[in-house]
Amino acid sequence: MNNTFSENSQIGIVSAFSELVNTDFQGEMNALCWYRNLDGDFSEIVAQLRLKENITEVYPEDLTALELSEKGNTAREIILKDLQLLTDFGASPSLNLLKCYERDDEFDFISTDVYSFHVDRSPIPTDTFLCTYHGAASDIISNSQAEQKIRIPEIRTKLKELHDGPEEEFENFLKENYFDLHYKAHQDAVPVNLGLGHLWRLAVDHPKQEVQPCIHRAPRENDGEYRLLLIC
């Protein structure tokens, strides 16, 4: 077991999908990891898939159409099983072949793209599930090691100038533009990389959530390498 995960109070380790979906978040723990060392050649799958856009959704029928080696087929069966487990649970998983996400460079003092540390928000009780099978993997960070960007005085001042409206509408402005979801890591912060093959469940900001939402970010992609990511 990876000591980086097991010794981190933010992360709970489970050994089965049933544990992943039935274990409650509590205290500082807002990330659960089904820790796995997967067999199979996921790079073979990536090499055969066709990137149509920067983010291309891959469907089960796309996977089953591939001519794969034994190790490639093992990887395919793992992905198909993960998709089925999440679907049976009631989630809507998506398998994405990724070159890159869209960048938000509209303002020089705040960014709202997924490369920025952020939390997910939902109007209903839900969680974020993700697994990176190939390529660079996402990071998470403990809530004590980051600060909400809208609470940083110089950023807040600039956002108020951008709003240029009634004070009582400012908080709604922040939410409507997703500024309140983004965080700045402290200088001494130590992000945790989620690694390859592990299926994660991250806490989301919703009305019934009893823990702080999990702060995470998409990684900068490796040059010339696509990511294969399951997410929902």
C-alpha positions as a printed NumPy array, in Angstrom:
array([[  0.   ,   0.   ,   0.   ],
       [  1.202,   3.49 ,  -0.816],
       [  2.302,   5.201,   2.398],
       [  1.549,   8.591,   0.856],
       [ -2.111,   7.58 ,   0.824],
       [ -2.43 ,   5.447,   3.956],
       [ -0.701,   7.938,   6.241],
       [ -2.724,  10.907,   4.991],
       [ -5.67 ,  11.899,   7.209],
       [ -7.468,  13.324,   4.171],
       [ -7.57 ,   9.931,   2.433],
       [ -9.406,   6.75 ,   3.31 ],
       [ -8.244,   3.48 ,   1.744],
       [-10.701,   0.752,   0.722],
       [-10.235,  -2.602,  -0.976],
       [-13.483,  -3.047,  -2.903],
       [-16.022,  -1.043,  -4.861],
       [-18.73 ,  -1.713,  -2.262],
       [-16.517,  -0.122,   0.4  ],
       [-15.774,   2.817,  -1.884],
       [-19.437,   3.745,  -2.274],
       [-20.641,   2.832,   1.223],
       [-17.934,   4.375,   3.411],
       [-18.907,   7.739,   4.875],
       [-16.647,  10.76 ,   4.68 ],
       [-15.841,  12.088,   8.142],
       [-13.606,  14.65 ,   9.833],
       [-10.693,  15.621,   7.574],
       [-11.287,  12.615,   5.309],
       [-12.924,  13.815,   2.089],
       [-11.236,  11.476,  -0.415],
       [-11.607,   7.701,  -0.662],
       [ -9.275,   5.507,  -2.693],
       [ -9.938,   2.012,  -3.954],
       [ -6.255,   1.187,  -4.134],
       [ -5.398,  -1.08 ,  -7.066],
       [ -2.371,  -2.346,  -8.964],
       [ -3.929,  -3.025, -12.337],
       [ -2.685,  -5.511, -14.893],
       [ -3.09 ,  -4.867, -18.574],
       [ -1.67 ,  -2.58 , -21.229],
       [ -3.673,   0.632, -21.197],
       [ -1.192,   2.34 , -23.517],
       [ -2.21 ,  -0.102, -26.262],
       [ -5.799,   1.097, -25.945],
       [ -4.762,   4.745, -26.072],
       [ -2.611,   4.091, -29.134],
       [ -5.587,   2.644, -31.032],
       [ -8.201,   5.198, -30.041],
       [ -8.773,   8.182, -32.303],
       [ -8.723,  11.666, -30.804],
       [-11.467,  13.667, -32.537],
       [-11.304,  16.738, -30.278],
       [ -9.148,  17.803, -27.34 ],
       [-11.562,  15.776, -25.211],
       [-13.062,  12.745, -26.92 ],
       [-15.578,  10.532, -25.133],
       [-14.92 ,   6.82 , -25.581],
       [-17.94 ,   4.513, -25.485],
       [-18.014,   0.794, -24.594],
       [-18.645,  -0.081, -28.224],
       [-15.49 ,   1.847, -29.183],
       [-13.5  ,  -0.304, -26.768],
       [-15.028,  -3.595, -27.879],
       [-14.225,  -2.785, -31.52 ],
       [-10.473,  -2.635, -30.845],
       [ -8.177,  -5.501, -31.888],
       [ -6.005,  -5.95 , -28.806],
       [ -3.296,  -8.216, -27.461],
       [ -3.899, -10.292, -24.33 ],
       [ -2.617,  -7.481, -22.093],
       [ -4.614,  -4.903, -24.012],
       [ -7.735,  -7.019, -23.613],
       [ -7.109,  -7.291, -19.868],
       [ -6.996,  -3.49 , -19.672],
       [-10.193,  -3.227, -21.716],
       [-12.034,  -5.651, -19.419],
       [-10.991,  -3.604, -16.374],
       [-12.333,  -0.39 , -17.889],
       [-15.6  ,  -1.991, -18.993],
       [-16.1  ,  -3.463, -15.522],
       [-15.452,  -0.079, -13.864],
       [-17.976,   1.569, -16.177],
       [-20.54 ,  -1.105, -15.367],
       [-19.973,  -0.897, -11.595],
       [-20.52 ,   2.858, -11.607],
       [-23.521,   2.612, -13.926],
       [-25.139,  -0.058, -11.732],
       [-24.521,   2.184,  -8.727],
       [-26.551,   4.898, -10.436],
       [-23.724,   7.144, -11.614],
       [-23.156,   8.333, -15.181],
       [-19.495,   7.541, -15.875],
       [-17.67 ,   8.932, -18.887],
       [-14.424,   7.585, -20.325],
       [-12.418,  10.365, -21.918],
       [ -9.383,  10.39 , -24.176],
       [ -7.756,  13.712, -23.332],
       [ -5.231,  15.867, -25.093],
       [ -5.981,  18.912, -22.928],
       [ -8.764,  20.895, -21.298],
       [ -9.779,  24.39 , -22.31 ],
       [ -7.789,  27.082, -20.503],
       [ -9.331,  30.117, -18.847],
       [ -7.021,  33.08 , -19.394],
       [ -9.641,  35.832, -19.414],
       [ -8.254,  37.408, -16.222],
       [ -4.675,  37.558, -15.017],
       [ -5.606,  37.372, -11.304],
       [ -7.943,  34.357, -11.221],
       [ -8.609,  31.294, -13.371],
       [-11.67 ,  29.041, -13.36 ],
       [-10.401,  26.136, -15.452],
       [ -9.786,  22.641, -14.057],
       [ -6.012,  23.141, -13.921],
       [ -6.69 ,  25.461, -10.987],
       [ -7.229,  23.881,  -7.575],
       [-11.006,  23.736,  -7.185],
       [-13.936,  21.891,  -5.641],
       [-16.991,  20.471,  -7.373],
       [-20.47 ,  21.689,  -6.434],
       [-23.866,  20.069,  -6.943],
       [-27.444,  20.991,  -5.97 ],
       [-28.051,  17.339,  -4.999],
       [-26.085,  14.86 ,  -2.849],
       [-23.455,  13.275,  -5.065],
       [-19.726,  12.522,  -5.262],
       [-17.036,  12.793,  -7.91 ],
       [-15.504,   9.499,  -9.075],
       [-12.369,   9.354, -11.17 ],
       [ -9.654,   6.976, -12.302],
       [ -6.692,   7.723, -14.552],
       [ -5.67 ,   4.651, -16.539],
       [ -2.968,   6.299, -18.654],
       [ -1.079,   9.588, -18.694],
       [ -0.693,  12.274, -16.065],
       [ -2.915,  11.92 , -12.978],
       [ -4.819,  14.526, -10.971],
       [ -3.772,  16.049,  -7.634],
       [ -5.668,  16.7  ,  -4.429],
       [ -4.747,  18.918,  -1.523],
       [ -5.963,  19.143,   2.061],
       [ -8.318,  22.005,   2.874],
       [ -5.906,  23.252,   5.538],
       [ -3.228,  23.773,   2.881],
       [ -5.234,  26.069,   0.612],
       [ -7.252,  29.274,   0.736],
       [-10.375,  30.135,  -1.187],
       [ -9.27 ,  32.677,  -3.794],
       [-12.235,  34.958,  -3.209],
       [-10.998,  35.427,   0.399],
       [ -7.609,  36.754,  -0.7  ],
       [ -7.894,  40.554,  -0.306],
       [ -6.224,  41.609,  -3.571],
       [ -8.261,  39.096,  -5.6  ],
       [-11.49 ,  40.034,  -3.823],
       [-10.875,  43.72 ,  -4.549],
       [-10.411,  43.017,  -8.251],
       [-13.529,  40.843,  -8.327],
       [-15.537,  43.658,  -6.756],
       [-14.27 ,  45.995,  -9.472],
       [-15.256,  43.402, -12.073],
       [-18.724,  43.035, -10.544],
       [-19.443,  46.768, -10.47 ],
       [-22.904,  46.163,  -9.029],
       [-24.836,  46.296,  -5.739],
       [-22.956,  44.898,  -2.719],
       [-25.842,  42.574,  -1.84 ],
       [-25.482,  40.844,  -5.229],
       [-21.729,  40.281,  -4.979],
       [-21.836,  36.806,  -3.398],
       [-24.268,  35.613,  -6.061],
       [-21.948,  37.038,  -8.718],
       [-19.09 ,  34.97 ,  -7.302],
       [-21.161,  31.781,  -7.383],
       [-22.65 ,  32.381, -10.817],
       [-19.154,  32.727, -12.289],
       [-17.686,  29.843, -10.264],
       [-15.062,  32.095,  -8.681],
       [-15.922,  30.734,  -5.228],
       [-14.945,  27.182,  -6.227],
       [-11.267,  27.952,  -6.753],
       [ -8.402,  27.826,  -4.284],
       [ -4.8  ,  28.912,  -3.966],
       [ -2.386,  26.439,  -2.397],
       [ -0.253,  27.699,   0.451],
       [  3.425,  28.108,  -0.331],
       [  4.377,  25.092,   1.802],
       [  1.478,  22.922,   0.611],
       [  2.149,  19.338,  -0.495],
       [ -0.335,  18.119,  -3.125],
       [ -1.   ,  14.386,  -3.366],
       [ -0.933,  12.837,  -6.822],
       [ -3.761,  10.337,  -7.311],
       [ -1.661,   7.967,  -9.388],
       [ -2.715,   5.436, -12.021],
       [ -5.322,   2.713, -11.73 ],
       [ -6.882,   3.7  ,  -8.419],
       [-10.592,   4.516,  -8.394],
       [-11.248,   7.617,  -6.297],
       [-14.344,   9.11 ,  -4.713],
       [-14.063,  12.795,  -3.816],
       [-16.419,  14.816,  -1.629],
       [-18.518,  17.42 ,  -3.443],
       [-20.002,  20.65 ,  -2.098],
       [-23.751,  20.021,  -1.798],
       [-26.498,  20.916,   0.718],
       [-26.204,  17.684,   2.75 ],
       [-22.418,  17.377,   2.721],
       [-21.011,  16.958,   6.243],
       [-17.322,  17.391,   5.356],
       [-15.393,  19.986,   3.41 ],
       [-15.383,  19.316,  -0.35 ],
       [-12.195,  17.824,  -1.753],
       [ -9.867,  20.343,  -3.435],
       [ -8.355,  18.918,  -6.609],
       [ -6.927,  19.87 ,  -9.997],
       [ -6.261,  18.365, -13.391],
       [ -2.573,  17.814, -14.166],
       [ -0.528,  19.456, -16.857],
       [ -0.372,  16.81 , -19.54 ],
       [  2.904,  15.156, -20.477],
       [  4.204,  16.239, -23.878],
       [  2.962,  13.995, -26.656],
       [  0.925,  11.803, -24.302],
       [ -2.843,  11.48 , -24.067],
       [ -4.681,  10.784, -20.832],
       [ -7.3  ,   8.074, -20.464],
       [ -9.639,   9.136, -17.669],
       [-12.844,   7.752, -16.227],
       [-14.878,  10.432, -14.468],
       [-18.382,  11.063, -13.2  ]])
